[in-house]
């Protein structure tokens, strides 16, 4: 029987678990099992005519790795299959993805609306960088749909949100914001890093673009920087591709290969880390030295109903406020033996950070207070270690406060 008649020869009929292992593979003439790393800056042509056709786009193929590369293509195609997107483009870092997704779509004289609870560098791009080029911006309380509606203007072209937010794990109603954005002729970009593609599908909820720092869960092992933007073929192959082609925030082929191998275990890692996070949230919510426990799928979360509706699970981040001040927070973090102090997240290793003095230190005290980032707030990225060990580690550290 012809293999092509097998129903699973169509990638769209394969399960997400299978796509994470085999999606987007393109083998060379050598028939390698593992994806090949094409560490080449340029490509050769059989003739001058072929070069001309490649550059005009009349013939498929590669011209320069800033524009496209076979290994990077495989990573992009696999991510698109996992996300349920028509197309994707990879970038050198997560922030390159966030910046490209916004900058590629706006022009001087236009306007952007964003939720105020953003990663510090994202907020810098929206609040400080865009206005330098004549693009105004408005920051709103992402929990309030009416605030988005009120902020929209005739020249609003982009709405940018992250959900859950960093680090206070606030949620934004993706479907609700998408409806508002589209009613005003704007496009919605969703930073889906904290939820991951495993637990939340923004495109199915109405988003136009989804962005990731692939450095986080996608690599998930603290090795490589990367980012990815996903959406419709029209958007990705148009403004997004042109911006990357001309400005060059391209992903290294080696890093793309690292990400490809990581995608093979993405669901396994995220599920196990989420199970650990649920156990830790349950333990910490009743601890007498915890003032506030924040986890999207914990019934005590103020947006628990929304979390249940748009996230299949609560994901891998747990934030909490201890009873005390910065000194108490530092004492807890410094007493941990397994959980490391670092500003990364989504790693196989558990990581804790103090956002007020690291990731969000650039914001003033008033802005941090507005976002719920107190001196006693700690953000815990739960890893793959034994859950009992993690709880013992936290219990000892809490005893030191």
C-alpha positions in Angstrom: 0.0 0.0 0.0 1.2 3.5 -0.8 2.3 5.3 2.4 0.7 8.5 1.2 -2.7 6.9 1.6 -2.1 6.5 5.3 -4.4 9.1 7.1 -1.5 10.1 9.3 0.6 11.2 6.3 -1.5 14.4 6.8 0.2 16.3 9.7 -3.1 18.0 10.6 -4.5 14.6 11.6 -1.7 13.8 14.1 -2.0 14.4 17.8 -0.1 17.3 19.5 2.3 14.8 21.2 3.3 13.3 17.8 3.7 16.7 16.3 6.1 17.8 19.1 8.4 14.9 18.1 8.0 14.7 14.4 6.4 17.9 13.2 8.1 19.8 10.4 11.0 17.4 9.9 12.8 17.9 6.5 15.5 15.3 5.9 18.5 15.9 3.7 19.7 13.5 1.0 21.5 11.6 3.8 18.2 10.5 5.5 19.4 11.5 9.0 17.3 10.4 12.0 17.8 13.6 14.1 17.2 17.0 12.5 20.2 18.4 10.7 22.0 21.6 11.7 22.6 23.7 8.7 25.3 26.0 10.1 25.6 28.1 6.9 25.3 31.8 6.5 24.7 31.6 2.7 23.6 29.2 0.0 24.9 28.5 -3.5 22.9 28.3 -6.8 23.2 26.2 -9.8 23.1 29.2 -12.1 22.7 33.0 -12.1 19.2 32.5 -13.3 18.4 30.3 -10.2 19.8 33.1 -7.9 17.6 35.6 -9.6 14.5 33.4 -9.2 15.3 32.8 -5.5 15.6 36.5 -4.8 12.4 37.3 -6.5 10.6 34.5 -4.8 9.7 32.8 -8.0 11.6 29.7 -7.0 11.5 28.3 -3.4 14.7 27.9 -1.6 17.1 29.8 0.7 19.3 32.8 0.0 20.8 33.9 3.3 20.3 32.6 6.9 19.2 36.0 8.1 16.1 35.5 5.9 15.6 31.7 6.2 17.5 28.6 7.0 16.5 24.9 6.8 17.0 24.2 10.5 15.2 27.3 11.5 12.4 26.4 9.1 11.9 23.1 10.8 11.6 24.8 14.2 9.1 27.3 12.8 7.0 24.7 11.1 6.9 22.5 14.2 5.9 25.4 16.4 3.1 26.4 14.0 1.8 22.8 14.0 1.8 22.7 17.9 0.2 26.1 18.2 -2.4 25.6 15.4 -1.0 28.5 13.5 -0.7 28.9 9.7 2.9 30.2 9.9 5.7 31.2 12.3 8.9 33.2 12.3 11.7 32.6 14.9 13.9 35.3 16.4 17.1 35.5 18.3 15.5 36.2 21.7 12.0 36.4 23.3 12.3 40.2 23.4 13.2 40.3 19.7 9.9 38.4 19.1 7.9 40.8 21.2 9.4 43.9 19.7 9.1 42.6 16.1 5.5 41.6 16.6 4.6 45.2 17.6 7.0 47.3 15.5 6.3 45.5 12.3 2.7 46.6 12.4 2.8 50.2 13.4 3.7 53.4 11.8 4.3 57.0 13.0 1.1 58.6 14.1 -0.6 55.3 15.2 -1.5 54.1 18.6 -1.0 50.9 20.7 -3.1 49.8 23.8 -1.4 47.4 26.2 -2.2 45.9 29.6 -0.1 47.6 32.2 1.0 44.3 33.8 3.8 43.4 31.4 7.3 42.0 31.7 9.7 45.0 32.3 11.3 45.0 28.9 7.9 44.7 27.1 6.7 47.6 29.1 9.8 49.6 28.1 9.0 48.9 24.4 5.4 50.0 24.7 5.9 52.9 27.1 9.2 54.4 26.1 10.5 53.0 22.8 7.5 53.3 20.6 6.9 57.0 21.4 10.4 57.8 20.1 9.2 56.8 16.6 5.9 58.7 16.8 3.7 55.8 18.0 1.7 56.7 21.1 0.6 54.1 23.7 -1.9 53.7 26.5 -1.5 51.3 29.4 -4.7 49.9 31.0 -5.7 47.5 33.8 -5.8 44.2 31.9 -8.4 42.8 34.2 -11.0 45.4 33.1 -12.5 45.0 29.6 -14.1 48.4 29.9 -10.6 49.9 30.2 -9.6 48.5 26.9 -12.8 49.8 25.2 -12.2 53.2 26.7 -8.6 53.3 25.6 -9.2 52.5 21.9 -8.8 55.3 19.4 -9.4 55.6 15.6 -5.6 55.2 15.1 -5.2 52.2 17.4 -3.5 49.4 15.4 -2.3 47.0 18.0 -3.4 45.7 21.4 -0.7 43.8 23.3 -1.3 41.7 26.4 0.4 38.9 28.4 -1.7 36.4 30.4 -1.0 35.2 33.0 1.1 38.3 33.8 4.6 38.5 35.1 4.9 38.2 38.1 1.6 38.6 39.8 -0.2 36.1 37.6 -3.2 38.4 36.7 -5.3 37.1 33.8 -6.6 39.0 30.8 -9.8 37.8 29.0 -8.3 37.0 25.6 -11.6 36.5 23.8 -13.1 39.7 25.3 -10.1 41.8 24.4 -10.0 40.3 20.9 -13.6 41.3 20.3 -12.9 44.9 21.4 -9.7 45.1 19.3 -11.3 43.7 16.1 -14.3 46.0 16.5 -11.9 48.9 16.3 -9.9 47.5 13.4 -6.9 46.6 15.6 -4.9 43.4 15.9 -4.4 41.5 19.2 -0.9 40.2 20.2 -0.7 37.8 23.1 2.4 36.9 25.1 1.7 33.3 26.0 4.9 32.5 27.7 3.6 31.7 31.2 0.6 29.6 30.0 2.6 27.8 27.3 1.1 26.3 24.1 0.2 23.2 26.2 -2.3 25.0 28.5 -3.6 28.0 26.5 -4.4 28.6 22.8 -4.8 32.3 22.2 -5.4 32.0 18.4 -8.5 29.9 19.0 -9.7 32.6 21.4 -9.4 35.4 18.8 -5.8 36.6 19.0 -4.1 37.6 15.7 -0.5 36.8 16.8 1.0 34.7 19.6 4.6 35.4 20.8 7.0 33.4 23.0 10.3 33.6 24.6 11.5 30.2 23.5 14.3 30.6 26.1 11.7 29.6 28.7 9.6 26.4 28.5 10.4 25.7 24.9 14.1 25.2 25.5 13.3 24.6 29.2 16.8 23.7 30.2 18.7 27.0 30.5 20.8 26.6 27.3 19.7 28.8 24.5 18.0 32.1 23.7 15.2 32.3 21.2 11.8 33.7 20.4 8.9 32.9 18.0 5.9 34.7 16.5 2.9 32.8 15.2 -0.2 33.7 13.3 -1.9 33.7 9.9 0.1 33.2 6.8 -0.8 36.7 5.7 0.5 38.4 8.8 3.6 36.3 9.2 4.7 36.3 5.6 3.9 40.0 5.3 5.0 42.6 7.8 6.6 40.2 10.2 8.8 38.5 7.6 9.7 41.8 6.0 10.8 43.3 9.4 12.9 40.3 10.2 14.5 40.2 6.8 15.4 43.9 6.8 16.4 44.3 10.4 17.9 40.9 11.2 16.8 39.6 14.6 17.2 36.1 13.3 17.5 32.9 15.2 20.8 31.0 15.0 20.5 27.6 13.3 22.2 26.0 16.2 19.7 27.4 18.7 16.9 26.4 16.4 18.2 22.8 16.6 18.4 23.0 20.4 14.8 24.1 20.4 13.7 21.4 18.1 15.1 18.7 20.3 13.5 20.4 23.4 10.1 20.4 21.7 10.2 16.6 21.8 9.8 16.7 25.5 7.8 20.0 25.9 4.5 18.4 26.9 6.1 15.9 29.2 8.1 18.6 31.0 5.3 21.1 31.3 2.8 18.5 32.6 5.2 17.3 35.2 6.1 20.8 36.3 2.5 21.8 36.5 1.7 18.8 38.7 4.5 20.0 41.0 3.2 23.5 41.0 -0.3 22.4 42.0 1.2 20.5 45.0 3.3 23.4 46.0 0.4 25.9 45.7 -1.7 23.6 47.9 1.0 23.4 50.5 1.8 27.1 50.6 -1.8 28.4 50.7 -2.2 27.1 54.2 1.2 28.1 55.5 1.0 30.7 58.4 3.9 32.7 57.0 2.3 33.1 53.5 0.2 36.3 53.2 -1.0 35.7 49.7 -0.7 32.7 47.4 -1.2 33.3 43.6 -1.9 30.4 41.2 -4.4 30.6 38.3 -6.1 27.3 39.0 -6.2 27.7 42.7 -9.8 28.5 43.9 -8.4 31.5 45.9 -7.3 33.2 42.7 -9.5 36.3 42.2 -9.9 35.3 38.5 -10.3 31.6 39.0 -13.4 31.4 36.8 -11.6 33.0 33.9 -8.5 30.8 34.5 -10.8 27.7 34.3 -12.3 29.0 31.1 -9.3 29.9 29.0 -6.4 27.8 30.5 -6.5 24.0 30.5 -4.3 24.0 33.6 -2.6 26.5 35.9 0.9 26.1 34.4 4.3 26.1 36.1 4.5 29.5 37.9 3.5 30.2 41.5 3.8 33.6 43.1 3.4 34.4 46.8 3.8 37.1 49.3 5.4 36.3 52.7 4.5 38.0 55.9 7.3 40.6 56.1 9.4 42.8 53.9 12.3 42.6 51.5 14.6 41.3 54.2 12.3 38.5 54.9 11.9 37.6 51.2 15.7 37.6 50.8 16.1 35.4 53.9 13.7 32.8 52.5 15.4 32.7 49.1 18.9 32.6 50.5 17.9 29.6 52.7 16.9 27.4 49.8 19.1 24.4 48.9 17.4 23.0 45.8 15.6 26.0 44.4 18.0 28.4 42.7 17.9 32.2 42.7 17.7 33.3 39.1 15.6 35.5 36.9 14.8 32.8 34.3 11.7 30.6 34.3 10.2 27.6 32.6 13.3 25.7 33.3 13.7 22.0 34.3 15.3 23.3 37.5 13.2 25.2 40.0 14.0 28.9 40.2 12.9 31.7 42.5 13.3 35.4 42.0 12.4 38.7 43.8 10.8 40.7 41.0 10.9 44.1 42.8 14.7 44.1 42.8 15.3 42.2 39.5 12.9 41.8 36.6 10.8 44.8 37.5 13.3 47.0 39.4 13.3 49.6 36.6 9.7 50.5 37.5 9.2 53.0 40.3 7.6 52.1 43.7 4.3 53.4 42.6 4.2 51.5 39.3 5.2 48.3 41.1 2.5 48.8 43.7 0.0 49.3 41.0 1.0 45.9 39.5 0.9 44.1 42.9 4.7 43.7 43.0 5.5 44.3 46.7 8.8 43.9 48.4 7.5 40.6 49.9 6.5 39.1 46.6 8.5 36.1 45.3 8.0 34.3 41.9 8.6 30.6 41.9 9.2 28.8 38.6 8.5 25.1 39.5 10.8 22.6 37.9 11.1 18.8 37.5 12.5 17.9 40.9 10.7 15.6 43.3 7.7 17.6 44.6 8.3 16.4 48.2 11.9 17.7 48.0 10.7 21.0 46.8 8.2 21.3 49.6 10.8 20.3 52.2 13.1 23.0 50.8 10.4 25.6 51.0 9.4 24.5 54.5 12.9 24.9 55.8 13.3 28.3 54.1 10.0 29.6 55.5 11.1 28.5 59.0 14.1 30.9 58.6 11.8 33.9 58.1 
